[in-house]
Amino acid sequence: MAEKRRITIGKSPEKQIKIDYLARTEGEAGIYALVSDGEVKELKFNIWEPARFFEGFLVGRMYYEVHDLVSRICGICPVSHMTTALRALEKATSVQISEQTKILRRILARSQIIASHIIHLYMLAAPDYLGYPSILPVISEQPDVFKRFLRMKTAANSLTTVIGGRALHTMSAIFGGFTRIPDRKNLVIAADSLKNVKEDALETVRFIASLPIPDFYSKSIYVSLRGDGAYPVNEGRLVSTSGLDTTEDRYREHFEERQLSYTNSKYSTLDGKESFMVGALARINQNFDVLSDDAKAIASEVGFKIPNYNPYLNNLAQAIEIVDGIDDCINLIANLKPKDEKPAYNIKAGEGAAITEAPRGVLYHSYRVSKDGLIKKADIVTPTAHNAANIEKNLSLLLPTISNLSEKEITMRCEQLIRAYDPCFSCSVH
């Protein structure tokens, strides 16, 4: 789709800002704002991606179909949707999984998060700060940067393929376990590939930290999982910087969604009133102590400190998570001795909810299942649906501080802010 962008700034104190199409994001969204005398009079963060109705068409499907269907919600984080659905359905039907299955799912999820962060940082976010309209000029003008991107992405994809069967829309993860268990030889090869790009990951942190990231303060509430001695991925308690500390089963007691007239994404709030931020910055703000030693060291080297309330620095938080993810996968594989397992279970009727950390933040799935294994109810809330209200809040705080800038600078600051959240608009309107 061709990019359309229009900004109108009058000569009077009143300024009308309209961005019809946000480039370098997944899906379709725009901004309309009216600023007068330094105050935001009107603001609409419009996610106009068409609604997709996944929850509706899951009803009536069999339990063993769901994970494959919901992975199609997103082409960037299919593993997260798949894993979250599997966990929720296994809880609903009282099915227990092995420790090996948990470890393999963790490695699979982390490999996807690493790959997703790499794409976002190099292809979507970095061009803003390098002065390019896309990554294409980087290929010829900064080939070393582009080669670093390719090496890291290839290594992450290789690990996803070893466990999942392919890099995109993996096949092997199923209800109760895996269709096949990867052999140790291939896992070690994949781990060696990660070791080979470890220095690239450290250099990525330095690279992102060197970019001219705007100095912007917004004391958002951060929401994430909190791991039990490990960085959160597929399990943990749901916590916030405002004092929330609960289980995934009680999610609906604290989080609700509302529909607005100008956007196809619902807006999420905490305890009925507060917007909040999820994602890498939220995770690191609440789990810095369980990062790997090298991730902590590189964070210290580039001057990243917590708590951090600059949403633009979600980019830097993602870069730090790449280092931690590589270390985690290498360590998990080093201690893993794969053995063949065949899922065996009996289905019971029930209802279950699960929360995982997708690349963009907290992902919630809940299902009600009949004794025959039919889905009776589905409830899915994605990271960008969680973040939408907070993005709008950040824009309302940002615009008065930049209203005296040029049209080009106002455009860039707003787009940089939204892109820093690494939004997936297609996910948000499912």
C-alpha positions in Angstrom: 0.0 0.0 0.0 1.4 3.4 -0.9 2.2 5.7 2.0 -0.1 8.7 2.4 0.9 11.3 4.9 -0.5 14.8 5.4 0.3 17.4 8.1 -1.3 20.8 8.2 0.1 23.4 10.5 -1.6 26.8 10.3 0.0 30.2 11.0 -2.3 30.8 14.0 -1.7 29.1 17.5 -4.0 26.4 16.4 -2.3 23.4 14.6 -4.1 20.5 13.0 -2.0 17.4 12.6 -3.1 14.5 10.4 -1.0 11.4 9.5 -3.2 9.2 7.4 -0.9 6.2 7.2 1.9 5.2 9.6 4.8 3.6 7.6 7.0 0.8 8.9 4.5 -0.7 11.3 2.6 -4.0 11.1 -0.9 -3.1 9.9 -2.7 0.2 9.3 -3.2 3.2 11.6 -3.1 7.0 11.6 -3.2 10.1 13.9 -5.4 13.1 14.0 -4.7 15.9 16.5 -5.7 19.5 17.1 -3.3 21.5 19.2 -4.2 25.1 20.3 -2.0 27.4 22.4 0.1 24.5 23.4 -2.8 22.3 24.5 -4.2 19.2 22.8 -7.9 19.9 22.1 -8.5 16.7 20.2 -6.5 13.5 19.6 -7.4 10.3 17.8 -5.1 7.4 17.5 -7.0 5.6 14.7 -6.2 1.9 14.1 -8.2 1.4 11.0 -7.0 -2.1 10.2 -10.2 -4.1 9.4 -11.6 -6.3 12.2 -10.8 -10.0 12.0 -13.1 -11.8 14.4 -10.9 -14.6 15.5 -12.7 -15.1 18.8 -16.0 -15.6 17.0 -14.9 -18.2 14.5 -13.0 -20.3 17.1 -16.3 -21.1 18.7 -17.4 -24.6 17.6 -13.9 -25.7 16.6 -12.1 -28.6 18.3 -9.6 -27.9 21.0 -6.7 -29.4 18.9 -7.4 -27.0 16.0 -7.1 -23.7 18.0 -3.4 -23.3 18.4 -2.8 -23.6 14.6 -5.7 -21.2 13.8 -4.6 -18.5 16.3 -1.0 -18.6 15.1 -2.4 -16.9 11.9 -3.4 -13.9 14.0 0.1 -12.7 13.4 2.9 -13.4 11.0 5.5 -12.0 13.3 4.6 -13.7 16.6 2.8 -16.9 15.7 4.7 -18.9 18.3 3.3 -16.6 21.1 -0.3 -17.0 20.0 0.2 -20.8 19.6 1.9 -21.3 23.0 -0.6 -19.1 24.9 -3.5 -20.9 23.3 -2.0 -24.3 24.1 -1.4 -23.4 27.8 -4.9 -22.0 28.2 -6.5 -25.1 26.6 -4.4 -27.5 28.6 -5.4 -25.7 31.8 -9.1 -25.7 30.7 -9.0 -29.5 30.1 -6.8 -30.4 33.1 -4.0 -31.8 30.9 -0.5 -31.8 32.3 2.6 -31.3 30.2 6.2 -32.5 30.7 9.1 -30.4 31.9 10.8 -31.0 28.6 7.8 -29.6 26.7 8.0 -26.4 28.9 11.7 -26.0 28.1 11.3 -26.5 24.4 8.4 -24.1 24.3 10.5 -21.5 26.2 13.4 -21.9 23.7 10.9 -21.7 20.8 9.3 -18.5 22.2 12.6 -16.8 22.9 13.9 -17.6 19.4 10.8 -15.9 18.0 11.2 -12.9 20.3 14.8 -12.5 19.3 13.9 -12.6 15.6 11.0 -10.2 16.1 13.2 -7.7 18.0 15.8 -7.8 15.3 13.3 -7.1 12.5 11.8 -4.2 14.5 15.1 -2.5 15.5 16.8 -2.7 12.1 14.0 -2.6 9.6 11.3 -0.5 11.3 12.8 1.7 14.0 16.5 2.4 13.0 15.7 4.1 9.7 14.0 6.9 11.6 17.2 7.8 13.4 19.6 7.1 10.5 17.8 9.5 8.2 16.5 6.9 5.8 12.9 6.2 4.6 13.4 2.5 4.9 16.1 -0.2 5.4 16.9 -0.3 1.7 19.5 2.6 1.7 21.2 0.9 4.6 22.1 -2.1 2.4 24.4 0.1 0.2 25.3 2.9 2.5 25.9 1.0 5.8 26.5 -2.6 4.7 28.1 -3.7 8.0 24.9 -2.8 9.8 22.8 -4.7 7.3 25.1 -7.8 7.5 24.9 -7.8 11.2 21.1 -7.8 10.9 21.2 -10.7 8.5 23.6 -12.8 10.6 21.4 -12.4 13.7 18.1 -13.0 12.0 19.5 -16.2 10.3 20.7 -17.6 13.6 17.4 -16.9 15.3 15.4 -18.4 12.5 17.6 -21.5 12.5 16.8 -22.2 16.1 13.1 -21.7 15.5 13.2 -24.2 12.6 15.1 -26.8 14.6 12.3 -27.0 17.3 9.3 -25.8 15.3 9.9 -27.4 11.9 10.1 -24.1 10.1 10.9 -20.5 10.9 7.4 -19.1 10.3 4.1 -20.7 11.5 5.8 -23.6 13.2 4.3 -27.0 13.0 5.6 -29.3 15.7 4.1 -27.7 18.9 0.7 -29.3 19.5 -1.7 -29.8 22.4 0.1 -31.8 25.1 3.6 -31.6 23.7 5.3 -31.9 20.3 4.8 -34.0 17.2 8.6 -34.6 17.2 11.4 -33.9 19.6 14.5 -32.2 18.0 17.7 -34.2 18.3 20.6 -32.8 20.4 23.0 -32.5 17.5 20.8 -30.0 15.7 20.1 -28.1 18.9 23.8 -27.8 19.6 24.4 -26.5 16.0 21.7 -23.9 16.5 23.2 -22.9 19.9 26.6 -22.5 18.2 25.0 -20.2 15.7 23.7 -18.1 18.5 27.2 -18.0 20.1 28.6 -16.8 16.8 26.2 -13.8 16.8 26.6 -12.9 20.5 29.0 -10.1 19.7 26.6 -8.9 17.1 23.9 -8.7 19.8 26.1 -6.7 22.1 26.9 -4.4 19.2 23.2 -4.0 18.5 22.7 -2.6 22.0 25.6 -0.1 21.5 24.2 0.7 18.0 20.6 1.5 19.3 22.0 3.4 22.3 24.1 5.6 19.9 21.0 6.8 18.0 19.5 10.2 18.8 16.6 9.0 20.8 14.3 11.8 22.0 14.4 12.7 25.7 10.8 12.2 26.8 9.3 11.4 30.2 6.0 9.7 30.7 5.4 8.0 34.0 3.4 5.1 32.6 2.2 2.1 34.6 4.2 -0.9 33.4 2.6 -4.3 33.3 4.4 -7.6 32.7 4.8 -11.1 34.0 7.3 -11.6 36.8 9.4 -14.7 36.6 10.2 -17.0 39.5 14.0 -16.6 39.3 14.0 -16.5 35.5 13.2 -13.9 32.9 9.4 -14.2 32.1 8.3 -15.8 28.9 5.5 -18.4 29.1 4.8 -18.3 32.9 4.8 -16.0 35.9 2.7 -13.7 38.0 1.1 -10.7 36.5 2.5 -7.6 38.1 2.6 -3.8 37.6 4.6 -0.8 38.8 1.3 0.4 40.4 1.2 -2.5 42.8 -0.7 -5.2 40.9 0.4 -8.8 41.8 -1.9 -11.5 40.7 -2.2 -14.7 38.7 -3.2 -15.1 35.1 -6.5 -16.7 36.1 -7.6 -13.3 37.7 -6.7 -11.2 34.7 -10.3 -10.2 34.0 -10.7 -9.0 37.6 -8.3 -6.1 36.8 -8.3 -5.5 33.1 -11.1 -4.4 30.8 -11.5 -3.2 27.3 -13.7 -0.5 25.8 -14.7 0.2 22.2 -14.1 3.7 20.8 -15.9 5.2 17.8 -12.8 6.1 15.8 -10.6 3.0 16.0 -11.1 -0.7 15.3 -8.9 -1.7 18.3 -10.3 -1.9 21.7 -8.6 0.2 24.4 -7.5 -1.6 27.6 -7.4 -0.2 31.1 -6.2 -1.4 34.5 -8.8 -1.4 37.2 -11.2 0.5 35.0 -9.3 3.8 34.8 -5.5 3.6 34.0 -3.8 3.1 30.7 -0.6 1.1 30.9 2.4 -0.1 28.8 3.5 -3.6 28.1 6.5 -4.9 26.2 10.3 -5.0 26.5 10.6 -1.8 28.6 7.8 -3.0 31.0 9.5 -6.4 31.3 13.0 -5.0 32.0 11.7 -2.4 34.4 10.2 -5.3 36.5 12.7 -8.1 35.8 16.1 -6.4 35.5 17.5 -8.5 38.4 17.0 -11.8 36.5 18.6 -10.7 33.2 21.8 -12.6 32.3 25.1 -11.1 33.5 26.1 -10.0 30.0 22.7 -8.3 29.5 23.1 -6.4 32.7 26.7 -5.5 31.8 25.8 -4.1 28.4 22.9 -2.2 29.9 25.3 -0.6 32.4 27.8 0.1 29.6 25.3 2.1 27.6 23.8 3.9 30.6 20.4 2.2 30.7 19.0 2.4 34.2 15.7 1.4 35.8 13.1 2.5 36.4 12.9 4.0 33.0 9.9 6.1 31.9 10.9 7.0 28.3 8.8 5.0 25.9 11.2 5.7 23.1 13.7 3.5 25.0 11.6 0.5 24.4 13.9 0.1 21.4 16.9 -0.1 23.7 15.1 -2.5 26.0 14.4 -4.8 23.1 18.1 -4.8 22.2 19.1 -5.8 25.7 16.5 -8.5 25.6 18.2 -10.0 22.5 21.4 -10.4 24.5 19.5 -12.0 27.4 17.5 -14.3 25.0 20.6 -15.6 23.3 22.2 -16.3 26.7 19.0 -18.1 27.9 18.7 -20.3 24.8 22.4 -21.3 24.9 22.1 -22.2 28.6 18.8 -24.1 28.2 20.2 -26.1 25.2 23.4 -26.9 27.1 21.5 -28.6 29.9 18.8 -30.3 27.7 19.0 -34.0 26.8 16.1 -34.5 24.5 14.1 -37.7 24.8 11.1 -38.9 22.7 7.7 -38.2 24.2 4.2 -38.9 22.9 1.4 -36.7 24.3 -1.1 -38.8 26.2 -4.2 -37.2 27.8 -7.9 -37.4 28.6 -10.1 -34.3 27.8 -12.2 -32.8 30.6 -14.6 -29.9 30.2 -13.5 -26.7 31.8 -12.3 -23.1 31.4 -8.7 -21.9 31.4 -6.7 -18.7 30.9 -3.0 -18.2 30.1 -0.7 -15.2 29.8 2.6 -15.2 28.0 5.1 -12.5 27.0 4.9 -12.0 23.3 7.6 -9.8 21.7 5.3 -6.7 22.1 4.2 -7.6 25.7 1.5 -9.3 27.7 -0.7 -11.7 25.6 -3.9 -13.2 27.1 -5.9 -16.2 25.9 -8.9 -17.8 27.6 -11.1 -20.6 26.5 -14.2 -22.6 27.7 -14.2 -26.2 26.4 -17.0 -28.8 26.4 -16.6 -32.4 27.5 -16.5 -33.2 23.8 -13.6 -30.9 23.2 -15.6 -28.1 21.5 -14.7 -24.5 22.0 -17.7 -22.7 23.7 -16.0 -19.3 24.3 -12.8 -17.6 23.3 -11.3 -14.4 24.8 -8.0 -13.0 23.4 -6.3 -9.7 24.2 -3.1 -8.8 22.4 -0.2 -6.6 23.4 -1.1 -3.7 21.0 -4.7 -3.7 22.3 -3.1 -3.4 25.8 -0.9 -0.5 24.6 -3.3 1.5 22.4 -4.6 3.7 25.2 -1.1 4.4 26.5 0.2 5.3 23.0 -2.6 7.9 22.8 -1.8 9.1 26.3 1.9 9.5 25.4 1.0 11.4 22.2 -1.2 13.8 24.2 1.8 14.5 26.5 4.3 14.7 23.6 2.5 17.1 21.2 2.4 20.2 23.4 6.2 19.9 23.9 6.9 19.7 20.2 4.3 22.0 18.7 6.9 24.7 17.9 8.9 22.3 15.7 8.8 22.0 12.0 6.2 19.9 10.2 8.8 17.3 9.4 10.1 17.1 13.0 6.6 16.8 14.5 5.8 14.0 12.0 9.0 12.1 12.9 8.6 12.5 16.7 5.0 11.1 16.6 5.9 8.3 14.3 9.0 7.4 16.3 7.0 7.2 19.5 4.4 4.9 18.0 7.1 2.7 16.3 9.0 2.5 19.6 6.1 0.5 20.9 6.6 -2.0 18.0 2.9 -2.1 17.5 1.1 -4.9 15.6 -2.2 -3.4 14.5 -3.4 -6.6 12.8 -3.2 -8.4 16.2 -5.0 -5.6 17.9 -8.2 -5.8 15.8 -8.6 -9.6 15.7 
